[in-house]
Amino acid sequence: MWKEQVNAMISDMRNADPSYQPSHFWQHGAKSLQQDLADYGIENFRTLNSALGYFVPTYLFHGWVLQPERYQNMLTVCDSALQNDRRAMMSMTEFLSGETHAKSDYRVYKASEQLRAPFTQNFSESHVGNPLEQFEFDGHFYSRSSLNYLLGLNFLKQHIQDISVKTVLEIGGGFGSLGEILLSDSRNETFYINVDIPPTCLFSSYYLKQVLGAHLVADYAQLQIYPDLNIDTLRTEFSAVVMCPWQLPELTGEIDLFVNFISFQEMEPEIVQNYLQHVTRLKSKYVLLRNLREGKQVAKDHSHVGVKVPILGDDYDKFLPEYELIATNVLPFGFQTIDKFHSELRLYKRS
């Protein structure tokens, strides 16, 4: 079933404008995801190497989630060096597993929590997709994906005192974490739209249908035969919709918030500019981005994973002429990396 759906999307994509096709970085990712989907199915997608490498982030040291023997070897080395020091070994195990980092993000999230829209305090991530890495804090479950978004929403609330999230558009929403968070509390009254390339959009459709109920989520195939991609019309029937990029020009109406976390940094500037023109067209009141401040690594050649031209903060300023930059942040809501490629949050308001 999944193979047929992907093939139909890929066929449609080939006839789409190049601005809506995968970037150089994602051409590599899409092939890997498509192969794993054909080989292993979708039920355990959060354990697939391709998903873990491209859109299911983890706290485990970079690359270790795909090479578990490195983690086990390090535990053995630590156990030997610490000479049966139980407390020290517990600390090292927590550090090496990524739990120390996750707990640090959770502390920032709770310390900066404000009990107003968008409400997030009742959120607990589902186990759909059989996550390889998920942590429990205070009886609720979190992954790196969900904590990234929760920190971003708290950053948003820190700078905007009264924000509506009744209509939220995201491009490159991974497996749907943001939609799950916003729709986990009915007080948000959120209608969530995710735009993503195949086959990534299939994972998002599957995840949100499992979490919210299949009847509340419209996927690509349903939207193909839907008579009108007007936001107000769609929200009368669905809580969330997942569409492919070439369907975005058909979307009409207005949105409260546009979000892109990380995936724009993996695209070429002309692709990002085209998407942001649609954000402007849909009159989003606010734009929340997460981008590598120093830019994504450049591909050495066609076979190398990377971007042709990195996206920097000035590019967003140029691509959003009708918006004012309100705030940027690396610490505590973004991520300051040891290799100095810092993950920065950027918040814009429509002028």
Stockholm file with secondary structure:
# STOCKHOLM 1.0

chainA/1-351         MWKEQVNAMISDMRNADPSYQPSHFWQHGAKSLQQDLADYGIENFRTLNSALGYFVPTYLFHGWVLQPERYQNMLTVCDSALQNDRRAMMSMTEFLSGETHAKSDYRVYKASEQLRAPFTQNFSESHVGNPLEQFEFDGHFYSRSSLNYLLGLNFLKQHIQDISVKTVLEIGGGFGSLGEILLSDSRNETFYINVDIPPTCLFSSYYLKQVLGAHLVADYAQLQIYPDLNIDTLRTEFSAVVMCPWQLPELTGEIDLFVNFISFQEMEPEIVQNYLQHVTRLKSKYVLLRNLREGKQVAKDHSHVGVKVPILGDDYDKFLPEYELIATNVLPFGFQTIDKFHSELRLYKRS
#=GR chainA/1-351 SS CHHHHHHHHHHHHHTSCGGGSCCHHHHHHHHHHHHHHHHHCSTTGGGCHHHHHHTCCCSSSTTGGGCHHHHHHHHHHHHHHHTTCHHHHHHHHHHHHTHHHHHHHHHHHHHTCCSSSSCCTTCCCCCTTCCSSCEEETTEEECHHHHHHHHHHHHHHHHCSSCCCSEEEEESCTTTHHHHHHHTSGGGCCEEEEECCTTHHHHHHHHHHHHHCGGGEECHHHHHSCSCCBHHHHHTTCSEEEECGGGGGGCBSCCSEEEEESGGGGSCHHHHHHHHHHHHHTTCSEEEEEEETTCCCBCSSTTSSSBSSCCCHHHHHHHCTTEEEEEEECTTTSBCCTTSCCEEEEEEEEC
#=GC SS_cons         CHHHHHHHHHHHHHTSCGGGSCCHHHHHHHHHHHHHHHHHCSTTGGGCHHHHHHTCCCSSSTTGGGCHHHHHHHHHHHHHHHTTCHHHHHHHHHHHHTHHHHHHHHHHHHHTCCSSSSCCTTCCCCCTTCCSSCEEETTEEECHHHHHHHHHHHHHHHHCSSCCCSEEEEESCTTTHHHHHHHTSGGGCCEEEEECCTTHHHHHHHHHHHHHCGGGEECHHHHHSCSCCBHHHHHTTCSEEEECGGGGGGCBSCCSEEEEESGGGGSCHHHHHHHHHHHHHTTCSEEEEEEETTCCCBCSSTTSSSBSSCCCHHHHHHHCTTEEEEEEECTTTSBCCTTSCCEEEEEEEEC
//
